[in-house]
Amino acid sequence: MDGQLVDWAEAKIHVLTHSLHYGTAVFEGIRAYPTDNGPAIFRLSEHVTRLLNSAKLLSMDSPYTQGELEEAIILTVAESGLESGYIRPILYLGYGEMGLNPLPCKVNAAVAMWPWGAYLGDAAMESGISVMVSSWVRQDPRTLPTAAKATGMYINSSLAKVEALRAGYDEALLLNMEGYISEGTGENIFIVKDGVLITPPSSAVGALQGITADSVRILATEMGYEIEEQLIRRADVYLADEAFLTGTAAEIVPIRELDNRRIGSEVPGKITKQLRQAYDACCRGSYGIHEDWITLAKH
Ligand SMILES: Cc1ncc(COP(=O)(O)O)c(C=O)c1O
């Protein structure tokens, strides 16, 4: 926290922390994977770049540079003693000045790490997940800068997630204001139709520009698949041959059914499985290429 290693139980903040009241913190979700050489942090620099971009979008001046934040994350992973897990860097407006104007507030930084298994359940890769289209619509780029990963924006995801879970589904997909598919509550979406991968253009539909989605695009291109960025309707997902979600927490997870309509003929679909295997190998530095995607945090 702010340059100091703090014991888990002591990692506390004041109840009048500005970001707690106004949802103005920006954060990242990063995973570290086990390797023979210690934990490997996946696409560290891309995550820190997005964190600083999120801060910029909220007019928040980070007191730490890209390099300092990367060092802090490597140190936290190394000191945690964990072989793998989820890493949460956060920049937040701290205690001191209340009131809506964020500009006088001090920016604090923290990095935490904890063990976290399969976000959508251990069976998700083999059996796929059931998804509903939420009645909540994704926040519009005219309402908020949707490219920012800011805490307040997750009220939208949280409402959709609770709605889905209470209705007996694993996850929700949100439409944008025009009725096109935007993204999951914490994941981007891809569909496969006639061997072509299709994903919505994130800025147009108000989705976060996913780093997992970027990795998937690169891997799929290398495998020789065609990828199209285009607007998709829920019916396009119903009629897809395969559909899957991508995210740091969720990784790559097949969608078995959307709104109780089964997607494709097998779960996981062939291309989903192939991409997941490649992604898993990349995360552990064993794919043969893309070793620059991982940063080792030796113990
Ligand atoms: C709303 C939302 N969309 C998409 C993603 C996927 O992004 P990434 O692959 O960078 O984790 C996330 C996770 O960070 C998210 O919270």
The ligand as an SDF file (V2000), in Angstrom:
LIG
                    3D

 16 16  0  0  0  0  0  0  0  0999 V2000
  -16.6110   -5.7170  -17.8060 C   0  0  0  0  0  0  0  0  0  0  0  0
  -15.4400   -6.5100  -18.2600 C   0  0  0  0  0  0  0  0  0  0  0  0
  -15.3430   -6.8430  -19.5550 N   0  0  0  0  0  0  0  0  0  0  0  0
  -14.3130   -7.5720  -20.0130 C   0  0  0  0  0  0  0  0  0  0  0  0
  -13.3160   -8.0190  -19.1800 C   0  0  0  0  0  0  0  0  0  0  0  0
  -12.1940   -8.8340  -19.7360 C   0  0  0  0  0  0  0  0  0  0  0  0
  -10.9840   -8.1300  -19.6800 O   0  0  0  0  0  0  0  0  0  0  0  0
   -9.6090   -8.8600  -19.5170 P   0  0  0  0  0  0  0  0  0  0  0  0
   -9.5590   -9.9310  -20.5460 O   0  0  0  0  0  0  0  0  0  0  0  0
   -8.5970   -7.8000  -19.7590 O   0  0  0  0  0  0  0  0  0  0  0  0
   -9.5430   -9.4050  -18.1430 O   0  0  0  0  0  0  0  0  0  0  0  0
  -13.3580   -7.6880  -17.8210 C   0  0  0  0  0  0  0  0  0  0  0  0
  -12.3070   -8.1200  -16.8950 C   0  0  0  0  0  0  0  0  0  0  0  0
  -11.4320   -7.3610  -16.5840 O   0  0  0  0  0  0  0  0  0  0  0  0
  -14.4460   -6.9170  -17.3600 C   0  0  0  0  0  0  0  0  0  0  0  0
  -14.5340   -6.5940  -16.0630 O   0  0  0  0  0  0  0  0  0  0  0  0
  1  2  1  0
  2  3  1  0
  2 15  2  0
  3  4  2  0
  4  5  1  0
  5  6  1  0
  5 12  2  0
  6  7  1  0
  7  8  1  0
  8  9  2  0
  8 10  1  0
  8 11  1  0
 12 13  1  0
 12 15  1  0
 13 14  2  0
 15 16  1  0
M  END
$$$$
